[in-house]
Amino acid sequence: MITTSGLTKIYRSGGPRGRAITALDDVDLHVAEGEVYGVIGQSGAGKSSLIRCVNLLERPTSGTVTVAGQDLTALAGRGPRAGRELRAARSRIGMVFQHFNLLSSRTVQDNVELPLEILGLSGRERARKAAELLDLVGLGERARAYPAQLSGGQKQRVGIARALAAEPKVLLSDEATSALDPETTRSILGLLRDLNRQLGLTVLLITHEMDVVKSICDSAALMREGRIVESGTVTDLLATPGSELAAALFPVSGGGEDPERTVVDLTFQGDAAGRPVISRLARTYDIDVSILGAAVDTVAGRQVGRMRIELPGRYEDNVVPIGFLREQGLHVERAEHPGPDAPAAPPAGPAAPPVAALAKEETK
Amino acid sequence: MTWSEMQPLLEQASWDTLYMVGWSTLIAVVGGLPLGILLVLTDRGGLLGNQAVNKVTGQVVNIARSMPFIILMVALMDFTRWVTGTTIGREAAIVPLAIGAIPFFARLVETAVREVDGGLVEAVQSMGGNTWTIVRKVLVPESLPSLIAGTTTTIVALIGYSAMAGTVGAGGLGDLAVRYGYQRFESDLMWVTVAVLAVVISVIQFAGDFAARGLHRRSGHAGPAPRLRFLRDRDAAPERSPEQSAGQPPEPVKSSELPAP
């Protein structure tokens, strides 16, 4: 539904000879129809530039953006102004913003009607459509209120209703929940998920909160310094050895390995989550298994568990039990040695500092 | 000089002032609003981003702004004659008043329009709106309270300028005060004129502030950030009418959509 290839954006400060900052560096992104795709990264990673390049609010320096089979970069023209074709294409892409961006001089209803005014619908048609959308987002009774009279969550609901007014197939969400408190965030994410299912809406969202990816995304990508470091469906990512996103989505804590013991991280999804693998392992091989840390959660609507366990003896001696675990459909990964300078090394193996920070945010 | 002698003079002078200021304000708004918006749009990073137009327009505005009104009036004599057919009287005074006020108002418009949150412009762009739509539906309505305040300032400034219109025989309150108060030593009349001027200006300022504040309050510029507003709302909770608090129900949480805690 959304494909970017070789997308690059370079900002130049202070004229053509000024310092160049590469915000996006050869980004290839593929968002399938009907999925919720989350792009996560720290601020300054280029997420905002990416999402703003998708509807060409920001002109990419090079590369192409294709939305619903239409090459938007080809429509862009040269000047800073958007031509008619690009504007028509934009009207088929909804966008919600972190700070809502509602017009304070208009009522809730008039805000929702705005995209329809741009499309040139009649007054009656607009009012009908706006009422319908406000009902959909649960704000039917507040149609006459001004944005200033609404709470943050309500404002974002209006923002979403407005983004959907022109019946787009694609919704871009620019940190839509970052200005909201946790409870409101959940309700807004729930709404986005519902819309994704009911309307078959493709959602591309950017966020710095792991929780967002965890609760509604089908696929995710991790951005760092303008590049996509990792991407894929959440299920695949969790099964990928050494995946930073998986580790951040699902951190397990517990001590690392020493020469006399073997420490492994297990990831189980779906059916495997229900089976008593550990007790079976202990019984079959008559070994003492200690659980160092464990967590079970729902990611992308599926039960997923992670566990760090310790087996006696060296890794080489434990090949058979580990093979048994793999047979049971678990994903097994050897926990790395904690470095000498970090005795209480945080979660799963290769988590680089930025992701560890994200993980911390997530566990709050 | 007795009151019955003063009254007709004051009445005539008041009407002359209102006539000149009214028309020149109208022209200043009609001319200054697009000019001010043009200054914002053509600025670097603006929607039309045209440095050449921006620099030229900005220079013209600056030159016109820096010219003392009395000199502008003299400099524009030929133009005034071309427009109104005369250089004497109320109509003739309107021309330099309006031309002096256009750049003045344009700068005020520029400041007001710049205050509009860029995010709103972006939102309308993302809906597929063109520049004209953005001007009509975002820039002007969103800056309306400031535009009204700017208009009030312009009217008050024009009343000040109009005192000099007496030099081209246009009459008005300022002219009355100079001719009678200064030249004929009728200080009574002068003070009465000053009082009338003070009242007129106060009324205009009050009306302008009232209108601007009304719009401002409606669109709720009071709350800077959602979070702060939330805190303040809670502090003020006891005073809220039940109707108001009922209007803001807590966010419903769809438990079915949430991950297991």
Interface residues (C-beta under 8 A of the other chain):
Chain A: N55 L57 P80 R81 A82 R87 A88 A89 R90 S91 I93 M95 F97 H99 N101 L102 L103 S104 S105 R106 L114 P115 E117 I118 L119 G138 E141 R142 A145 Y146 P147 A148 Q149 L150 S151 G152 G153 Q154 K155 R162 A166 L172 A179 L180 D181 E183 T184 R186 S187 L189 G190 L191 R193 D194 K214 S215 D297 T298 V299
Chain B: L47 L48 G49 D117 G119 L120 E122 A123 V124 Q125 S126 M127 G128 G129 N130 T131 T133 K137 V138 P141 E142 L144 L215 R218 S219 G220 H221 A222 G223 P226 R227 F230 G247 Q248 E251 P252 V253 K254 E257 L258 P259 A260
